[in-house]
Amino acid sequence: EEVLDHLISVAAGRKAEIMRVAEEFCDILENINIHAFPHGSWVQDCALPDSLVDICVPNDPFLTKTREALMKKGGPFAGVFTLVHNIKNWRVILQRKGSTVQLDVTCRLLHPDEPQKKTEHVRRSIEWARDPKQMKQSIMLLRLWVRKHR
């Protein structure tokens, strides 16, 4: 329980910066008419301290406009965010310059290749959690398990 309390405390200490960076990214996209919003563990308050910030850009198929804006010299992202990994045509990892905050940007929320066993394991494991503290601890433990078994 001490370890979980420490993880929760460290994550809580990072949340303001995390959400500021997420909002900054989404605002830049909104200014060029691309809707984006944060979702996932930081929004649900169950992130690990080193969790990436999930950002959904649903109206930009294959992140075409988002990539164009990222790559444009002198564009809206110049000097603000850098491309860390170009994972797939629908997913990129970005980092805020001068920060350790990384964004996991996708054009879809759910991925058809998510393993069924992961979903079922999470569902069964969370069933036992009755109070909010148990629920938060359960989710954080499961996130650690998922990372190990990807």
C-alpha positions in Angstrom: 0.0 0.0 0.0 2.9 2.4 0.7 4.2 2.0 -2.9 0.7 2.8 -4.3 0.3 5.8 -2.0 3.7 7.0 -3.3 2.7 6.5 -6.9 -0.6 8.3 -6.3 1.2 11.2 -4.6 3.8 11.6 -7.4 1.1 11.4 -10.1 -1.0 14.0 -8.3 2.0 16.3 -8.1 2.5 16.1 -11.9 -1.2 16.4 -12.9 -1.3 20.2 -13.2 1.6 20.3 -15.6 0.3 17.3 -17.5 -3.1 18.8 -18.1 -1.6 22.2 -18.9 0.5 20.6 -21.7 -2.5 18.6 -22.9 -4.7 21.7 -23.1 -1.9 23.7 -24.8 -1.7 21.0 -27.5 -5.5 20.8 -28.0 -5.8 24.6 -28.1 -3.2 24.8 -30.9 -5.1 22.2 -32.9 -8.4 24.0 -32.2 -6.9 27.2 -33.6 -6.4 25.5 -36.9 -9.9 23.9 -36.8 -8.9 20.4 -35.6 -10.9 19.2 -32.6 -8.8 17.3 -30.0 -9.3 16.3 -26.4 -7.5 14.5 -23.6 -8.8 11.1 -22.4 -7.4 8.1 -20.7 -5.7 7.6 -17.3 -4.8 11.3 -16.6 -8.4 12.4 -17.2 -9.7 9.4 -15.2 -7.3 10.2 -12.3 -5.6 6.8 -12.4 -2.4 7.5 -14.2 1.0 6.3 -13.2 3.6 9.1 -12.8 5.3 8.3 -16.1 2.1 7.7 -18.1 1.7 9.4 -21.4 -1.2 11.8 -21.9 -3.7 10.3 -24.3 -5.1 12.8 -26.8 -7.8 12.0 -29.3 -8.1 13.8 -32.6 -11.3 12.2 -34.0 -11.9 14.5 -37.0 -8.4 14.1 -38.5 -8.2 10.7 -40.1 -4.7 9.3 -40.1 -3.6 12.5 -38.3 -2.9 14.1 -41.7 -3.6 17.7 -40.8 -2.0 17.2 -37.3 1.2 15.9 -38.9 1.3 18.7 -41.5 1.0 21.3 -38.7 3.8 19.5 -36.7 6.2 19.4 -39.7 5.5 22.9 -41.0 8.5 25.2 -40.4 7.2 28.2 -38.6 3.9 26.5 -38.0 1.8 26.4 -34.9 3.9 23.7 -33.2 7.3 25.1 -34.1 9.4 25.3 -31.0 6.7 23.8 -28.8 6.3 20.1 -29.5 8.6 17.6 -31.1 7.8 14.3 -32.7 9.3 11.5 -30.6 7.8 8.4 -32.4 5.7 8.1 -35.5 4.2 4.8 -34.5 1.4 4.2 -37.1 -0.6 6.2 -39.5 -3.1 6.9 -36.8 -0.7 7.4 -33.8 2.2 9.6 -32.9 4.1 10.3 -29.6 5.0 13.9 -29.0 7.0 15.7 -26.3 6.6 19.2 -25.0 9.9 21.0 -25.4 11.5 21.8 -22.0 9.3 19.2 -20.3 9.2 15.5 -19.7 5.5 15.4 -20.7 4.7 13.2 -23.6 1.5 13.0 -25.6 0.1 9.8 -27.2 -1.9 11.3 -30.0 -4.4 9.1 -31.9 -7.3 9.7 -34.3 -9.4 7.1 -32.6 -10.2 6.1 -29.1 -10.6 2.4 -29.3 -8.2 0.1 -31.2 -9.5 -3.2 -32.7 -6.2 -4.9 -31.9 -6.5 -4.5 -28.2 -6.1 -8.0 -26.7 -9.3 -9.4 -25.4 -7.5 -11.0 -22.5 -6.3 -7.6 -21.3 -9.9 -6.2 -21.3 -11.2 -9.3 -19.5 -8.5 -9.3 -16.9 -9.1 -5.6 -16.1 -12.9 -6.2 -15.9 -12.5 -9.1 -13.5 -9.9 -7.4 -11.4 -11.8 -4.3 -10.9 -15.0 -6.1 -9.8 -13.5 -6.6 -6.3 -12.8 -2.9 -5.7 -15.7 -1.5 -3.7 -14.5 1.8 -2.3 -12.8 4.7 -4.3 -9.4 4.1 -2.8 -9.5 0.3 -3.6 -10.7 1.2 -7.1 -7.8 3.6 -7.7 -5.2 1.2 -6.3 -6.7 -1.6 -8.4 -6.5 0.4 -11.6 -2.9 1.5 -10.9 -1.8 -2.1 -10.2 -3.5 -3.3 -13.4 -1.8 -0.5 -15.4 1.6 -1.8 -14.1 0.5 -5.4 -15.1 -0.6 -4.3 -18.6 2.8 -2.5 -19.1 4.7 -5.6 -18.2 2.6 -7.9 -20.4 2.2 -5.9 -23.6 
